[in-house]
Amino acid sequence: MIENCLTLIGHVVKTPKLSTTPAGLHHCQFSIEHRSIQTEDGLNRQAFVRMQVVATGDWSRNLASELTEGVQISVSGFINRHESRNGNPILVLHAQQIEMIN
């Protein structure tokens, strides 16, 4: 079995937006930013990523009030390809677990 799992620690940079589908499914969407120094082949390299996150289900309803810009969190889940409004592909982290760090 091939696994698709990612854990990313970063700061919330886009205010969470809560939405509900016509079927009653709740989504909370926001963005996080990660910056660090990583060692690659013995050399230091700056790593930077800004990624959209979506949390789905009843547990996501509380996230909109708990997550504010600047809060550091750890998000674990799987990545999936979405398309932006103009048709460009983007990777989105579908959260299965979120932990507050500060």
FENHUGI-V650092 format. One line per field, one symbol per residue. phi: phi as a letter, one per 40 degrees, with the letter a starting at -180 (. if undefined). psi: psi as a letter, one per 40 degrees, with the letter a starting at -180 (. if undefined). burial: + if it has 16 or more other ideal C-beta (glycine too) atoms within 10 Angstrom, else -. A space follows every 50 residues. Layout:
# FENHUGI-V650092
phi = ???
psi = ???
burial = ???
This chain:
# FENHUGI-V650092
phi = .ccbaabbbabcbbdcbcabcdcgccbbbabbbbbabbcbfgbcbcbaab bcbbbbhdcccccdcccbdgccbbbbibbacbbcccgccbcbcccbabbc bb
psi = hhigihhhhaihehhihhihideehhhhhiiihhhihihhfeihhhhhih iiihhiiddeddddddhihehhihhhaiiihihideehhihhhhhehhhh d.
burial = -------+-+++---+-+-------+++++++------------------ +-++++---+--++--+-----+-+-+--------------++++--+-- --
